[in-house]
Structures are given as structure tokens and as C-alpha cells.
């Protein structure tokens, strides 16, 4: 998929190491899965560390979690699940050669990505406003300082995990914007749509990470 | 190896939204310890729905399954050894 220089023969170009276009496309998909394994382990270390401290400081983490906005968190989960759905529809459209549907679904997905980041921004702003950002200004409402320090640890995890996730959303949007550019140039066909497929895989991974972040950060002590 | 239809995608999406509503709703009911287990179980089901249908593992070749499973296996090693360490400290 990197062999084209003038872009005129994108659909027919097969790199010399592959037998045919189909094998080349399958290799690209497999390569993305390999990359996603490394991403799972990157995020996995954070989940493992979070789990250890969540059980060690169970009470403090549960108190701190109540400061998060469940409504905004739920909205963002809905937004990302919907964007995964539209990416899946985009790949489906590419497989069936429906050019307009590819473009439409990618545009909707990118718009949902923007909505997600805006909601995340509103949440971050509220945390700064309420002195819940770890650092010298940190102050947890209504508690003595020892509890404060352990709730601060919760917010360190919160910003680290959602921050790395947000970075992945931004990278995913850059990838999908590039796929959209190719779609607008009508580069995809039922025979060749590897960038849609592979970009979609990455976006779904970002969605799955949020599927886990939402319950462990927002929902741990709501009853 | 049968290809997914539009109807499949709509059904999977509907299931994901129902599970989202379920996980939020159940979080507000006090069940004690099962609360965490249910939340993690729902997250597992949602992830599998996305992987099997949206990420096309349903239609994928065996080698893709092997790689996806390898990621899951390494994650279990990472989580398992970490928890065993902390659980077994005096």
C-alpha cells in the first residue's frame, strides 16, 4: 500500500513481496492487529496499576470518583459507540463500492470525534476550576489532607488514562481524515479499501479503551 | 465466513447502547461486591461485540484470531502477575 507514487494505479499496485492484492490487504489487517497488541499492553499497564491502588485505597478512590460527571461520561460513551458504528458502516460502504456513503460515514465519525474531545475539554475545565488537578493547587472538598493525597492519586490516574486515550482519539481522527481525503479522491473500490479497514480497526480499539475507562473511573461508587 | 449485513451492524449497535444504559443503571443499585463484577462483565461483552462484528473477527481468518487472542493472553499475564504479587505480600 506504500508503493504508489503518482496514485493513479492505487488499486492495482502490489508490492513485490506479496503474491497478490488480496494477500497484501490481509497482511495490512494483520499488521494492524499486531500494533494493537502493543497498544493493549501500553494501556494494560495503567489498568493494572490503577487496579492495585483502587483496592489499596478503596474508600478514597470511591470518594474521588464521585467528583466525576456521570452524565458527561455517559454522553461521551454514547458518542464513541456511535462513532464506532459509523466507521463500521464506512467500511461496509467501501466493500460495496458506495463512494458517497464512505465519505458521509467518515465525516460523521470525525464530527463525533470532535464532540467527544469538546465534552472531555468541558470536564477537564471543571476539574481545573474545582482544584481537582494534581499539583500544588489540589484540594479535595471537605476532607483532611491524608485522604486528600490519596484522592489526588485517583485524579493522577484519571488525567493520565483519559489523557492518553484523548491522544489516541486525536491520532485516530488524523488517520480517518487522511482516509477521508482518499475517499474524496475516489481511491476506494470493493477490490481495494485497505486504509478504510485498517483505520477503522484503530478507531474501534480507541472505542474499546473507553468502554473500559468509563465504568472503572466514573461508575465505581454510584449506589 | 459469511459477510455481515447492514442489519447486523444496526443490531450490534443497538446491543451496545442497551448495555451502556444497563451499566449506568446497575451502577446506581447497591448490590455490594457484584457491582464491580457486573460492570466489568458488561465491559467485556461490549468489547467482544465490537471486536467480533465491528472489527470483523467474525469473518477473519484463523491467523487474525490467533493474534487477537495473543493480545488478550499477554494482557492476562500482565494483570495476573501484578495482582498475584500484590495479593501475596505480607
Contacts between the chains, C-beta under 8 A, distances in Angstrom:
chain1	res1	chain2	res2	distance
A	26	B	61	7.0
A	29	B	60	7.7
A	29	B	64	6.8
A	30	B	63	6.3
A	30	B	64	6.3
A	30	B	67	6.4
A	33	B	64	6.0
A	33	B	67	4.3
A	33	B	68	6.0
A	33	B	71	7.6
A	34	B	67	6.2
A	36	B	71	6.5
A	37	B	67	6.7
A	37	B	70	6.1
A	37	B	71	3.8
A	37	B	74	6.7
A	40	B	71	4.7
A	40	B	72	7.8
A	40	B	74	7.3
A	40	B	75	5.5
A	41	B	71	7.8
A	41	B	74	5.9
A	41	B	75	6.8
A	41	B	78	6.4
A	44	B	74	7.8
A	44	B	75	4.8
A	44	B	78	4.9
A	44	B	79	6.8
A	45	B	78	6.7
A	47	B	79	7.1
A	48	B	78	5.8
A	48	B	79	5.2
A	48	B	82	4.3
A	48	B	83	7.6
A	49	B	82	7.7
A	51	B	79	7.3
A	51	B	82	7.7
A	51	B	83	7.1
A	52	B	82	6.5
A	52	B	83	7.4
A	52	B	86	5.2
A	56	B	86	7.9
A	70	B	24	7.0
A	74	B	20	7.1
A	74	B	24	5.5
A	77	B	20	5.5
A	78	B	17	7.0
A	78	B	20	6.4
A	81	B	13	7.1
A	81	B	16	4.8
A	81	B	17	6.5
A	81	B	20	6.5
A	81	B	46	8.0
A	82	B	13	7.5
A	84	B	16	7.8
A	84	B	50	6.1
A	84	B	54	5.6
A	85	B	9	6.5
A	85	B	12	7.8
A	85	B	13	4.2
A	85	B	16	7.7
A	85	B	54	7.5
A	87	B	54	7.4
A	88	B	9	5.2
A	88	B	12	7.9
A	88	B	53	7.5
A	88	B	54	4.4
A	89	B	6	7.5
A	89	B	9	6.2
A	91	B	56	7.8
A	92	B	4	7.4
A	92	B	6	6.7
A	92	B	9	6.6
A	95	B	3	7.6
A	197	B	56	7.8
A	200	B	54	7.7
A	200	B	55	7.8
A	201	B	55	5.6
A	204	B	50	5.4
A	204	B	51	7.5
A	204	B	54	5.1
A	204	B	55	4.9
A	205	B	55	8.0
A	207	B	50	6.1
A	208	B	46	7.9
A	208	B	47	4.9
A	208	B	50	5.6
A	208	B	51	7.2
A	211	B	43	5.4
A	211	B	46	4.8
A	211	B	47	5.7
A	211	B	50	7.3
A	212	B	43	5.2
A	212	B	47	7.3
A	214	B	23	7.8
A	214	B	43	7.9
A	215	B	23	5.8
A	215	B	27	7.4
A	215	B	39	4.1
A	215	B	40	7.0
A	215	B	42	7.3
A	215	B	43	5.5
A	216	B	39	7.7
A	219	B	23	6.7
A	219	B	24	6.9
A	219	B	27	3.9
A	219	B	39	5.8
A	220	B	36	7.2
A	220	B	39	7.8
A	222	B	27	4.3
A	222	B	28	5.0
A	223	B	27	6.8
A	223	B	28	5.7
A	223	B	29	5.8
A	223	B	30	3.7
A	223	B	31	7.4
A	223	B	35	6.5
